[in-house]
Amino acid sequence: MKAWRPFRFPPLIDGAPLAPAAAAEVQASAADGFRQGMDAGYREGFDSGEAAGRDAGYQAGLEQGRAEGVAAARAETLAGLDQLAAPLEAAIEQLRKLCRDYQAAQRDEVVDLVAKVARQVIRCELALKPVQILDLVEETLAALPQGAHSQGEVEVLLNPEECQRIRELAPERAAQWQLSADASLAPGECRVRGVEFEADAGCQQRLERCVGSLREQLMAEEG
């Protein structure tokens, strides 16, 4: 800090010069007044600076505290919302699962009903016209590679009851094929067997393909 040197003010009194003792007293009073003024100015400046710093610090602390309080309240609110949302999300997922299960069950019921009705129709048709099984045989043979069979070399395996009815109802057509009764075959089922091949010409596997296509179509529509 810079050192201050007392200044000796010259006397302002006109006239005869003061006595040395009086002059010294005047100088001492002036120096003392100067020191008092300096001290007062220093104290005033210090007090003013301290008050300004205190106000600035208080304002900065207030803003920081407010920001921290808002952040803490936001974090606490979000945590509370997460806790409240967890059961709701679980309930929503459970509801979605129930909807999916319901749709799957409804789809299966529709497919099973269609399959059941189709089996009844096939059974009635074959009961009225068992010769239609030979149409399935011809269709199956037509799907084989050309030259893979000769009609006379093909053995047609049928349910015993249907085999007998075909021979009775259409003997001229039955004579074109080598019909054989097979007790292991259910009504409507038929197998064709040649020297180098054997194929399923019955109704069940055809029905299963149709039912499978229907099920896939319903699933695609749900998706």
C-alpha positions in Angstrom: 0.0 0.0 0.0 1.3 3.5 -0.8 2.4 5.5 2.2 0.9 8.9 2.7 3.0 11.8 3.6 1.4 14.6 5.7 1.1 17.8 3.7 2.0 21.1 5.4 -0.6 23.6 4.4 0.7 27.2 4.2 -1.1 29.6 6.5 -4.1 31.4 4.9 -4.1 34.4 7.4 -3.1 37.7 5.9 -1.0 39.9 7.9 1.9 39.2 10.2 3.3 35.7 10.3 2.2 33.4 13.1 4.4 32.5 15.9 6.2 29.2 15.5 4.0 27.5 18.2 0.8 28.7 16.5 2.0 27.6 13.1 2.8 24.2 14.4 -0.6 23.9 16.0 -2.3 24.9 12.7 -0.3 22.4 10.8 -1.0 19.6 13.3 -4.8 20.4 13.1 -4.7 20.3 9.3 -2.8 17.0 9.3 -5.2 15.6 11.9 -8.2 16.7 9.8 -6.7 15.1 6.7 -6.1 11.8 8.5 -9.7 11.8 9.8 -11.0 12.5 6.3 -8.9 9.6 5.0 -10.1 7.3 7.7 -13.7 8.2 7.1 -13.4 7.8 3.4 -11.8 4.4 3.8 -14.4 3.2 6.3 -17.2 4.4 4.0 -15.7 2.7 1.0 -15.1 -0.5 2.9 -18.7 -0.5 4.2 -20.1 0.2 0.8 -18.0 -2.5 -0.9 -18.9 -5.0 1.8 -22.6 -4.2 1.4 -22.4 -4.5 -2.4 -20.5 -7.8 -2.2 -22.9 -9.2 0.4 -25.9 -8.3 -1.8 -24.2 -9.8 -4.9 -23.4 -13.0 -3.1 -26.8 -13.2 -1.6 -28.4 -12.8 -5.1 -26.1 -15.4 -6.6 -26.7 -17.8 -3.8 -30.5 -17.3 -4.1 -30.4 -18.0 -7.9 -28.2 -21.1 -7.4 -30.5 -22.4 -4.6 -33.6 -21.8 -6.7 -32.1 -23.6 -9.7 -31.0 -26.6 -7.5 -34.4 -26.7 -5.9 -36.2 -26.8 -9.3 -33.9 -29.5 -10.5 -34.4 -31.6 -7.4 -38.2 -31.1 -7.5 -38.2 -32.1 -11.2 -36.1 -35.2 -10.5 -38.4 -36.2 -7.6 -41.5 -35.6 -9.7 -40.2 -37.7 -12.5 -39.3 -40.5 -10.2 -42.8 -40.4 -8.7 -44.3 -40.5 -12.1 -42.2 -43.5 -13.1 -43.4 -45.3 -10.0 -47.0 -44.4 -10.8 -46.6 -45.4 -14.4 -45.1 -48.8 -13.8 -48.3 -50.5 -12.7 -50.2 -48.7 -15.4 -47.8 -50.0 -18.1 -48.0 -53.5 -16.7 -51.8 -53.3 -16.8 -51.7 -52.1 -20.4 -49.3 -54.9 -21.4 -51.6 -57.4 -19.7 -54.6 -55.9 -21.6 -52.7 -56.2 -24.9 -51.9 -59.8 -24.1 -55.5 -60.6 -23.3 -56.5 -59.0 -26.6 -53.9 -61.1 -28.5 -55.0 -64.2 -26.7 -58.7 -63.4 -27.4 -58.0 -62.8 -31.1 -56.0 -66.0 -31.3 -58.7 -68.0 -29.6 -61.4 -66.4 -31.8 -59.2 -67.2 -34.9 -58.8 -70.8 -33.8 -62.5 -71.1 -33.2 -63.3 -69.8 -36.7 -60.8 -72.1 -38.3 -62.0 -75.1 -36.3 -65.6 -74.3 -37.2 -64.7 -74.0 -40.9 -62.8 -77.3 -40.8 -65.7 -79.0 -39.0 -68.2 -77.8 -41.5 -66.0 -78.8 -44.4 -65.6 -82.3 -43.1 -69.3 -82.6 -42.8 -69.8 -81.5 -46.4 -67.1 -83.9 -47.6 -68.6 -86.7 -45.7 -72.1 -86.0 -47.2 -70.7 -85.6 -50.7 -68.9 -88.9 -50.5 -71.9 -90.6 -49.0 -74.0 -89.5 -52.0 -71.3 -89.8 -54.6 -68.4 -92.0 -53.5 -67.1 -92.2 -57.1 -65.8 -88.6 -56.6 -62.8 -90.2 -54.9 -61.7 -91.4 -58.3 -61.7 -87.8 -59.4 -59.2 -87.1 -56.7 -57.1 -90.1 -57.8 -57.0 -88.7 -61.4 -56.1 -85.3 -60.1 -53.3 -86.7 -58.0 -51.9 -88.7 -60.9 -52.1 -85.7 -63.2 -49.8 -83.9 -60.8 -47.1 -86.6 -61.2 -44.3 -86.3 -63.8 -45.4 -87.4 -67.2 -44.7 -91.0 -67.8 -44.3 -91.8 -64.2 -47.2 -94.2 -64.2 -49.6 -96.1 -66.4 -53.2 -96.3 -65.4 -53.3 -100.0 -65.4 -50.2 -100.2 -63.1 -51.8 -98.0 -60.4 -53.3 -99.5 -57.3 -55.9 -97.4 -55.6 -56.3 -98.1 -51.9 -59.7 -97.2 -50.4 -61.8 -97.5 -47.3 -63.5 -101.0 -47.6 -67.0 -99.6 -47.5 -66.3 -96.9 -50.1 -64.4 -99.4 -52.3 -67.5 -101.7 -52.3 -69.9 -98.9 -53.1 -67.8 -97.6 -56.0 -67.8 -101.0 -57.5 -71.6 -101.2 -57.1 -72.5 -97.7 -58.2 -70.0 -97.3 -61.1 -68.7 -100.7 -62.1 -67.6 -99.5 -65.5 -65.4 -96.8 -64.0 -64.1 -99.0 -61.2 -63.0 -101.5 -63.8 -60.5 -99.0 -65.1 -58.6 -99.0 -61.9 -57.0 -101.6 -59.6 -59.1 -101.0 -56.5 -58.0 -102.5 -53.2 -59.7 -102.2 -49.8 -57.6 -101.0 -46.9 -59.1 -101.1 -43.4 -56.6 -98.6 -42.1 -58.0 -95.8 -44.3 -60.8 -93.7 -42.9 -63.8 -92.8 -45.2 -62.7 -90.2 -47.7 -59.1 -91.2 -47.6 -57.3 -92.7 -50.5 -53.8 -93.7 -51.6 -52.5 -94.4 -55.0 -49.5 -96.7 -55.4 -47.4 -97.4 -58.5 -44.2 -99.3 -59.2 -42.0 -96.3 -58.3 -44.3 -93.9 -56.3 -47.0 -93.7 -53.7 -49.1 -90.6 -53.1 -51.9 -89.5 -50.8 -55.0 -88.6 -52.8 -57.4 -88.4 -49.9 -59.5 -85.5 -48.6 -57.9 -85.0 -45.2 -54.5 -83.6 -46.4 -56.3 -81.4 -48.9 -58.5 -80.0 -46.1 -55.5 -79.5 -43.9 -53.9 -77.4 -46.6 -57.0 -75.3 -47.0 -57.4 -74.8 -43.2 -53.7 -73.8 -43.0 -54.1 -71.2 -45.7 -57.1 -69.8 -43.9 -55.3 -69.6 -40.6 -52.3 -67.8 -42.2 -54.7 -65.3 -43.9 -56.5 -64.5 -40.6 -53.2 -64.1 -38.8 -51.9 -61.7 -41.5 -55.1 -59.6 -41.3 -54.7 -59.4 -37.5 -51.0 -58.4 -37.9 
